[in-house]
Amino acid sequence: MRLDSPSVPNAPRTPAATPSSAPAPAATPPASPSSSARSDQFQANTARLPPSDGVPTTAPQQRIPQRSLGFDVVEGAAEPQTVSKSAAPAAPIKDYQTTSSTIHFDEDVDLSNLKANLDVSHTWRGDLVVKLTSPSGKTATLSDRAGGSADDIKGDFDLSEAFKGESTKGDWTLTVEDKAARDEGTLNAWSLEATGTPKEPPKPAVVPVAISDVESRYGWSAGSWQDKLLQAADKKTGSPDGKVTVQEMDDYLAAPDDLQFLSSGVMQQERAQVAGGAKQVADFDAGWQRSMAQAADGNHDGSLTSTELNSYLTGVKNAGTGAATQWMPDQKAAPFDSRIADFTKEADFLTPAGGLPNSTLLSKNYMRISEDTQKRVPQWVSYSLTAADIAERPAGVQRKDNFKADPELGANGSQLNDYKGSGFDRGHQRPAADSVNQESMDESFLLSNMAPQEGALNQRSWALLEQATNELVEATGAKATIITGGLFLDKDGNPLPPDQTKWIGAGGQKRVGVPTDFFKAAVLQFPDGSVKTFAYICPNTTNVGNKQPEQAAFLRNSRVSVDQLEQKLGEDLFAGLDPEVAAKIEADATPSFAIPNAQNFKFASVVWPQG
């Protein structure tokens, strides 16, 4: 979709070199949060246990490549489009001559109905042969010396059957041939009215990127896990050429025949095969499914049990990046894809389109960050969260509160002393509790993922929204792309004048800007292929109720549409969405979500009430 945000200039962005069966009780936020409280508290850490390691989701699903989100979605047939054009040539029709006139359509519509209207003045119309030729060269006859001595040809002609399936785009030519002497006339005017299905504009050709170029850009060496993944995707095509695309990456991760990299979705599909009991290895589908069954068959008896498979997959997840088979969580695959898309320009949901001023793009293993180099806070942080990742999250992942400056930014980024004594929490943008493994958890404590947040907001309504989003994904089996960040707005919602920015920093310096508001937006793709979005803009305030109903009311008052948020931010957040799909779902400020077994997902049910 096109943005209309003249108040926010565009600038180029410069890259830096089944869940637990126990119902979850409602969270009880701290009564008086303060800067001394643990920052970025996530009540689900204590109130809701993570799923047991590897428990299958209730409805395992095929991996739907996120990069295709929006283009693969079936939203029903496209609305019929009617286009019409007319011409008034006032051209003479002379004996034994042919008069022609052309109408041009720029619109590209697959015809289902076509109506022509003629206004021809001619005595003895039986002299005339009138034909219409489409841009493809197909011809239909409207009148073949019909009408005898009657005068003129005026009225409508239904040509739907003759041109059904033809494209409107191009030149349509009407010819009037006078086949006899004595009587002459005039082609006064004519018109065409065409109805049909508009054709999708051609997608730009995807140009694969050389693996060597990607590795040079990001400093990946031969034999690294990144190199192995790129090579595996290239080999999967059957004609390896040293180049890759995002689609090739997704195709490989959806069917990793060599078992080098196992996504959470693939693990969930294999678990579903033995959820009802042991299964003969020979009965698994040929390819990666059978290969995994053979590898997991611990006692080599030709039969695979859920215990054997869980033991095998647990080993894979604990093996690390040097192992022959390693885990590739969706949350890790998404930023990897996004880096490839930087080159190939394929649909990329982790990188909003537009470009904000003073921004540096940071590419981490589990998120992407647009860092404001002046205010030293993230303009946005994007990441993936999927139900499959939540189901496969190891039980031993621990929050260690190891906040640290981002080495990629060095002294130019925010430092621990900038927050000390400020009265603000170090508010996570990608929540710690959305981390899918320990590496992801540790990465979430980079200060480039933080912004100064009032403790009341961070530990109450914001935490509730984080918990609810996590539960919504888990409960519905969704794949979500989530983008969070800070805004600097005045009381009327306009860009905040620079001299009104509030600052914190070591020694009283103006080092880190304090956002006036925080936003969270998500696009969710559900197992049935449907897609929805939601967005919130929450004021960075201490005026947040202490009780959960008050916190939920705060969030309801903070709901906006994605379109409205984009106008405030100045970027197209989900530019990878098909424009027609985006137009429908990004305008909705109050989406509803059906939550299966809602009694087990109390945070999500509070934010998105059922019934």
C-alpha positions in Angstrom: 0.0 0.0 0.0 1.1 3.6 -0.6 1.8 5.7 2.4 0.7 9.4 2.7 2.9 10.8 5.4 4.5 14.0 4.3 5.4 15.0 7.8 7.9 12.1 8.1 10.6 12.4 5.4 12.0 9.2 3.8 15.6 8.6 4.1 17.8 5.7 3.0 18.5 3.1 5.7 22.2 2.3 6.1 23.0 -1.2 7.1 25.6 -1.7 9.8 28.9 -3.5 8.6 -0.2 -29.0 22.2 0.5 -26.7 24.9 0.7 -27.6 28.6 -2.6 -29.0 29.7 -2.7 -26.9 32.9 -4.9 -23.8 32.5 -2.9 -20.6 32.9 -4.0 -18.5 35.9 -4.6 -14.8 35.4 -1.5 -12.6 35.9 -1.3 -10.5 39.1 0.8 -7.4 38.2 2.9 -5.8 40.8 1.1 -3.2 42.8 3.6 -0.5 42.5 6.2 -1.0 39.7 9.3 1.2 39.8 12.7 1.4 38.3 13.9 -0.9 41.1 11.7 -3.7 39.9 13.0 -6.2 37.4 12.6 -4.4 34.0 10.5 -5.9 31.3 8.6 -8.3 33.6 6.7 -10.9 31.7 4.2 -12.4 33.9 3.8 -15.5 31.8 7.3 -16.6 33.0 5.8 -17.4 36.4 2.1 -17.6 35.8 2.2 -19.8 32.7 4.7 -22.6 32.2 6.1 -23.1 28.7 5.0 -26.2 26.9 6.9 -29.4 27.5 9.7 -29.8 25.1 8.4 -30.8 21.8 4.8 -31.6 22.6 3.0 -31.6 19.3 0.5 -28.8 18.6 -3.1 -29.9 18.4 -3.3 -29.4 14.7 0.2 -29.7 13.0 0.3 -27.9 9.7 2.5 -27.8 6.6 5.0 -25.0 6.6 3.7 -22.0 4.7 6.7 -20.0 3.6 6.3 -16.7 5.2 7.9 -14.9 2.3 4.8 -15.7 0.2 2.4 -14.5 2.8 -0.4 -12.6 1.1 0.3 -13.9 -2.3 -0.8 -17.5 -1.5 -3.8 -16.4 0.6 -7.2 -17.3 -1.0 -9.5 -14.4 -0.2 -12.2 -15.5 -2.6 -12.4 -14.6 -6.3 -11.3 -11.1 -7.3 -14.1 -8.6 -7.7 -15.3 -8.3 -11.3 -14.2 -5.1 -13.0 -16.1 -3.2 -15.7 -14.3 -0.9 -18.1 -15.7 1.0 -21.0 -14.3 3.2 -23.8 -15.9 5.0 -26.7 -14.9 6.7 -30.0 -16.7 9.2 -32.2 -14.8 9.1 -35.5 -17.6 10.6 -37.6 -15.9 8.7 -40.5 -17.4 8.5 -43.9 -18.5 5.1 -45.3 -18.0 5.0 -49.0 -19.0 2.4 -51.7 -16.6 -0.6 -51.9 -14.4 0.8 -49.2 -13.6 -0.2 -45.5 -13.8 2.3 -42.7 -12.0 1.5 -39.4 -11.8 2.9 -35.9 -9.8 1.9 -32.9 -10.5 1.9 -29.1 -7.6 1.3 -26.7 -7.8 -0.2 -23.2 -4.9 0.1 -20.7 -6.8 -2.1 -18.3 -6.0 -5.8 -18.4 -9.2 -7.7 -17.7 -10.1 -11.3 -18.6 -13.4 -10.9 -20.4 -16.5 -12.6 -19.2 -18.9 -10.1 -20.8 -18.5 -7.7 -23.7 -21.1 -5.4 -25.2 -20.6 -3.2 -28.2 -22.8 -0.2 -29.1 -22.9 1.1 -32.6 -24.1 4.3 -34.1 -23.9 3.9 -37.9 -25.9 6.1 -40.3 -26.3 4.4 -43.8 -29.2 4.0 -46.2 -29.7 0.3 -47.2 -27.7 -1.2 -44.3 -27.7 -4.5 -46.1 -24.7 -3.2 -47.9 -22.5 -3.4 -44.8 -20.3 -5.9 -43.1 -19.3 -4.9 -39.5 -16.6 -6.7 -37.6 -14.7 -6.3 -34.3 -11.1 -7.5 -33.9 -9.5 -7.9 -30.4 -5.9 -7.1 -29.5 -5.0 -10.8 -30.0 -6.4 -10.8 -33.5 -9.6 -12.6 -32.9 -12.5 -11.3 -35.0 -16.3 -11.5 -34.6 -18.9 -10.3 -37.0 -21.6 -7.9 -35.7 -23.5 -7.6 -39.0 -23.1 -9.4 -42.3 -25.2 -7.5 -44.9 -28.2 -7.9 -42.6 -31.3 -5.7 -42.7 -31.8 -5.3 -46.4 -33.1 -1.9 -47.3 -33.6 -0.7 -43.8 -31.5 2.3 -42.7 -28.8 2.6 -40.1 -27.2 0.2 -37.6 -27.8 1.5 -34.1 -27.9 -0.4 -30.7 -26.2 -3.0 -28.6 -24.5 -6.2 -29.6 -23.6 -8.9 -27.1 -20.2 -10.3 -28.0 -19.5 -12.1 -24.7 -19.3 -15.6 -26.2 -17.1 -14.5 -29.1 -14.5 -12.9 -26.8 -14.8 -14.8 -23.5 -11.4 -15.1 -21.9 -9.8 -12.5 -24.1 -7.8 -9.7 -22.5 -9.1 -6.2 -22.8 -5.6 -4.7 -22.9 -4.6 -3.2 -26.2 -6.3 -2.0 -29.4 -9.8 -3.1 -30.4 -10.6 -2.4 -34.1 -14.0 -1.9 -35.6 -14.3 -2.2 -39.4 -17.3 -1.2 -41.5 -17.1 -2.5 -45.1 -19.5 -1.2 -47.8 -20.0 -4.1 -50.3 -22.3 -2.4 -52.8 -22.8 0.8 -54.8 -25.1 3.9 -54.6 -25.7 4.1 -50.8 -23.2 5.6 -48.4 -23.1 6.7 -44.8 -21.1 7.6 -41.6 -19.6 5.7 -38.7 -20.7 8.3 -36.1 -19.7 6.6 -32.9 -19.2 3.3 -31.1 -18.3 2.0 -27.7 -17.3 -1.1 -25.8 -18.2 -2.1 -22.2 -16.2 -5.0 -20.9 -16.6 -6.9 -17.6 -14.3 -9.5 -16.2 -11.6 -10.5 -13.7 -8.7 -8.1 -13.5 -5.4 -9.7 -14.1 -2.7 -9.6 -11.4 0.1 -7.3 -12.4 3.2 -9.3 -13.3 5.5 -9.8 -10.3 9.0 -8.5 -10.9 11.5 -11.2 -11.8 13.5 -12.5 -8.9 17.2 -12.4 -9.5 19.1 -14.9 -7.4 22.0 -13.6 -5.4 25.4 -15.3 -5.5 26.1 -17.1 -2.2 29.6 -15.5 -2.2 28.0 -12.0 -2.3 25.8 -12.7 0.7 28.7 -14.3 2.7 31.0 -11.4 1.9 28.3 -8.9 3.0 27.7 -10.5 6.3 31.2 -12.0 7.0 30.1 -15.6 6.8 32.8 -18.1 6.2 32.9 -21.4 4.3 31.8 -24.2 6.5 29.8 -21.9 8.8 26.2 -22.9 9.6 25.1 -20.0 7.3 27.2 -21.3 4.5 25.9 -24.9 5.0 22.3 -23.6 4.9 22.9 -21.6 1.7 24.6 -24.5 0.0 21.8 -26.9 1.0 19.2 -24.7 -0.4 21.1 -24.3 -3.7 21.6 -28.1 -3.9 17.9 -28.7 -3.3 17.0 -27.0 -6.6 18.5 -29.9 -8.5 20.7 -27.5 -10.5 23.0 -25.8 -8.1 24.5 -22.7 -9.5 26.1 -21.0 -6.5 23.1 -18.7 -6.2 20.0 -18.6 -4.0 16.6 -16.9 -3.5 14.3 -16.6 -0.5 11.9 -19.0 -2.2 14.7 -21.6 -2.5 15.5 -21.2 1.1 11.9 -21.8 2.1 11.5 -24.7 -0.3 14.5 -26.4 1.4 13.4 -25.8 4.9 9.9 -27.2 4.0 11.5 -30.4 2.8 15.1 -30.9 4.0 15.8 -34.2 2.4 19.4 -34.1 3.6 18.3 -33.5 7.2 21.0 -30.8 7.7 18.5 -28.3 9.0 15.2 -29.1 10.7 12.6 -26.4 11.1 10.1 -26.4 13.9 7.3 -27.0 11.4 9.1 -30.1 10.0 9.6 -31.4 13.6 5.9 -30.9 14.3 4.8 -32.7 11.2 7.0 -35.7 12.1 5.7 -35.8 15.7 2.1 -35.9 14.3 2.9 -39.1 12.5 3.6 -41.0 15.7 1.2 -39.1 18.1 -1.3 -41.9 17.9 1.3 -44.7 18.4 4.3 -46.3 16.8 4.6 -46.3 13.1 6.7 -48.5 10.7 9.6 -46.6 9.2 8.7 -48.0 5.8 5.2 -46.4 6.0 6.6 -42.8 6.2 6.5 -40.8 3.0 9.7 -41.2 1.0 12.0 -38.2 1.4 12.8 -36.3 4.5 10.0 -37.9 6.5 11.3 -41.4 6.1 14.9 -40.3 6.4 14.1 -38.7 9.8 12.2 -41.8 10.9 15.2 -43.9 10.1 17.6 -41.6 11.9 15.3 -41.4 15.0 14.7 -45.2 15.2 17.0 -45.7 18.1 16.8 -49.4 18.5 16.8 -50.0 14.7 13.7 -52.2 14.8 12.1 -50.6 11.8 9.4 -48.9 14.0 9.4 -45.4 15.3 7.8 -44.4 18.6 7.1 -40.9 19.9 9.6 -41.5 22.7 12.3 -42.3 20.2 11.5 -39.3 18.0 11.4 -37.0 21.0 14.8 -38.2 22.1 16.2 -37.7 18.6 14.8 -34.2 18.2 15.9 -33.2 21.7 19.4 -34.2 20.6 19.2 -32.2 17.5 18.1 -29.1 19.4 20.9 -29.5 21.8 23.6 -30.3 19.2 24.6 -26.8 18.2 25.5 -25.2 14.9 28.4 -27.6 14.2 26.4 -30.7 14.1 25.5 -32.7 11.0 21.8 -32.1 11.8 20.7 -28.9 13.6 17.6 -27.1 14.5 16.5 -24.1 12.5 13.6 -22.4 14.4 11.2 -20.3 12.3 12.3 -17.3 14.4 15.9 -17.8 13.2 15.0 -18.6 9.6 13.0 -15.4 9.2 15.8 -12.9 9.7 18.0 -15.2 7.5 15.5 -15.0 4.8 15.3 -11.2 5.3 19.0 -10.8 4.6 18.6 -12.8 1.3 15.7 -10.6 0.4 17.9 -7.5 0.8 19.5 -8.7 -2.4 16.7 -10.4 -4.3 14.0 -7.9 -3.4 11.5 -10.7 -2.7 8.6 -10.1 -0.3 10.1 -9.4 3.1 7.9 -9.1 6.2 10.7 -8.3 8.7 11.8 -5.1 6.9 9.2 -2.3 6.6 9.4 -0.2 3.4 9.9 3.5 3.4 13.1 4.4 5.2 13.2 6.5 8.4 15.7 9.3 9.1 18.7 8.6 11.3 18.3 4.8 11.0 20.8 2.0 11.0 19.6 -1.5 10.1 20.9 -4.2 12.5 20.4 -7.9 11.4 20.5 -10.3 14.4 20.0 -14.0 14.4 16.5 -13.7 15.8 15.3 -10.2 14.9 15.9 -7.2 12.7 16.2 -3.7 14.3 16.1 -0.2 12.8 18.1 1.8 15.4 17.7 5.6 15.7 21.3 6.7 15.7 20.4 10.0 17.4 18.0 8.9 20.1 19.7 5.5 20.6 16.4 3.6 20.7 14.9 1.2 18.2 12.5 2.8 15.7 11.2 -0.8 15.2 12.1 -4.3 16.0 10.7 -7.1 13.9 10.7 -10.9 14.5 8.8 -14.1 13.8 6.7 -16.0 16.3 5.1 -19.3 15.3 3.0 -21.9 17.1 5.5 -24.6 15.9 8.4 -22.7 17.5 6.4 -22.3 20.8 5.7 -26.1 20.8 9.3 -26.9 20.2 10.8 -24.4 22.7 13.1 -26.4 25.0 11.9 -26.5 28.6 15.3 -25.3 30.0 15.3 -21.9 28.4 16.0 -19.4 31.3 15.8 -15.7 31.6 19.1 -14.4 33.0 18.6 -10.6 32.8 22.0 -10.2 31.3 21.4 -6.7 29.8 24.3 -5.6 27.6 25.3 -2.9 25.1 25.1 -4.0 21.5 28.7 -4.6 20.3 27.6 -3.9 16.7 26.9 -0.3 17.8 29.8 0.1 20.2 30.0 3.5 22.0 27.4 4.9 19.5 24.7 2.8 21.1 23.0 3.0 24.5 25.0 1.8 27.5 24.0 0.3 30.8 24.8 3.5 32.7 22.4 5.5 30.5 19.5 3.7 32.2 20.9 3.7 35.7 18.9 5.8 38.1 16.7 7.1 35.2 13.4 5.9 36.7 12.6 3.9 33.5 12.6 0.2 32.8 14.7 -1.1 30.0 11.7 -2.2 28.0 12.1 -5.1 25.6 10.7 -4.6 22.1 11.1 -8.3 21.2 9.9 -9.8 24.5 12.2 -12.1 26.3 9.5 -14.7 26.8 8.9 -14.9 23.0 12.5 -16.3 22.7 12.4 -19.8 21.2 15.8 -21.0 22.7 18.5 -19.8 25.0 20.4 -18.1 22.2 17.3 -16.1 21.3 16.7 -15.3 25.0 20.2 -14.0 25.5 20.0 -11.9 22.3 16.8 -10.3 23.5 18.8 -8.5 26.3 20.8 -6.4 23.8 20.2 -2.7 24.6 19.5 -2.2 20.9 16.3 -4.1 21.7 15.4 -1.7 24.6 13.8 1.6 25.1 13.0 3.7 28.2 9.6 2.5 29.3 7.5 3.6 32.4 7.5 0.7 34.8 3.7 0.9 35.1 3.3 0.4 31.4 6.0 -2.2 31.0 4.9 -4.4 33.8 1.2 -4.1 33.4 -0.7 -3.4 30.1 2.4 -3.9 27.9 3.2 -7.2 29.5 -0.5 -8.2 29.1 -0.3 -7.5 25.4 2.9 -9.4 25.0 1.5 -12.4 26.9 -1.8 -12.3 24.9 0.0 -12.1 21.6 2.1 -15.2 22.5 -1.0 -17.1 23.6 -2.9 -16.1 20.4 -0.2 -17.5 18.2 0.0 -20.7 20.3 -3.8 -21.2 20.6 -4.6 -20.7 16.9 -1.6 -22.4 15.3 -0.6 -19.1 13.6 2.5 -17.8 12.1 3.1 -14.2 13.1 5.4 -11.4 12.1 5.5 -8.9 14.9 6.9 -5.4 14.8 7.3 -3.2 17.9 8.9 0.2 18.5 8.8 3.6 20.0 7.1 6.8 18.7 7.7 10.5 19.5 4.4 12.3 19.2 2.8 15.4 20.7 -0.6 15.4 22.4 -2.3 15.7 19.1 -0.5 12.6 17.6 1.8 14.7 15.4 5.6 14.4 15.3 7.1 15.7 18.5 9.2 18.9 18.0 12.9 18.0 18.8 13.1 20.5 21.6 10.3 18.7 23.5 12.1 15.3 23.5 12.7 13.9 26.9 16.2 12.4 27.5 18.0 10.1 29.9 21.7 9.3 30.0 24.8 8.7 32.1 26.0 11.8 33.9 22.8 13.8 32.9 23.8 13.7 29.3 21.1 13.6 26.6 22.0 10.2 25.4 18.8 8.1 25.0 15.4 9.6 23.9 12.3 8.6 25.8 9.5 7.6 23.4 6.1 9.2 24.2 4.3 6.1 22.9 5.0 2.5 22.1 3.5 0.5 19.2 3.0 -3.2 18.5 1.7 -4.5 15.2 1.3 -8.1 13.9 0.3 -9.9 10.8 -0.9 -13.4 11.5 -1.4 -16.2 9.1 -3.6 -19.1 10.3 -3.6 -22.7 9.3 -6.7 -22.2 7.0 -4.7 -19.6 5.0 -6.6 -16.6 6.4 -4.7 -13.5 7.4 -5.4 -10.8 9.9 -3.5 -7.9 11.5 -3.7 -5.9 14.7 -2.0 -2.8 16.0 -1.8 -0.8 19.2 -0.3 2.5 20.2 0.2 2.7 23.9 1.2 6.0 25.7 4.3 5.7 27.7 2.6 6.6 31.0 2.3 5.7 34.6 -1.5 6.0 34.4 -2.1 2.3 34.0 -4.5 0.4 36.2 -3.2 -2.1 38.8 -5.9 -4.7 38.0 -6.2 -6.7 34.9 -9.6 -5.4 33.8 -8.2 -1.9 33.9 -5.1 -2.9 32.0 -7.3 -4.6 29.3 -9.4 -1.4 29.1 -6.2 0.6 28.6 -5.3 -1.7 25.7 -8.8 -1.4 24.1 -8.4 2.4 24.2 -5.0 2.0 22.5 -6.2 0.0 19.5 -5.6 1.4 16.0 -5.5 0.0 12.5 -2.2 -0.8 10.9 -3.0 1.9 8.4 -3.3 4.5 11.2 0.0 3.3 12.8 1.8 3.5 9.5 0.8 7.1 9.1 2.3 7.9 12.5 5.5 5.9 11.9 6.1 6.8 8.2 6.7 3.3 7.0 4.8 0.5 5.3 5.1 -2.1 8.0 4.0 -5.2 6.1 5.0 -4.2 2.6 5.2 -7.9 1.6 1.4 -8.3 1.8 -0.5 -8.5 -1.5 -2.0 -4.9 -1.9 -5.5 -6.1 -2.2 -5.2 -8.2 1.0 -3.5 -5.4 2.8 -6.2 -2.9 1.8 -8.8 -5.2 3.5 -7.1 -6.2 6.7 -4.8 -3.2 7.5 -7.8 -0.8 7.8 -9.4 -2.8 10.6 -8.8 -1.3 14.0 -10.9 -3.8 16.0 -10.2 -7.3 14.6 -11.6 -10.3 16.4 -9.9 -13.6 16.9 -11.5 -17.0 17.6 -9.4 -18.7 20.3 -9.8 -22.5 20.6 -9.9 -23.7 24.2 -10.0 -20.1 25.3 -10.2 -21.1 28.9 -6.6 -22.3 28.6 -5.4 -18.9 27.2 -6.6 -16.4 29.7 -4.4 -13.5 28.7 -5.4 -13.7 25.0 -9.1 -14.1 26.0 -8.8 -10.9 28.1 -7.4 -8.8 25.3 -9.6 -10.4 22.6 -12.8 -11.5 24.5 -14.6 -14.5 23.1 -18.4 -14.6 22.4 
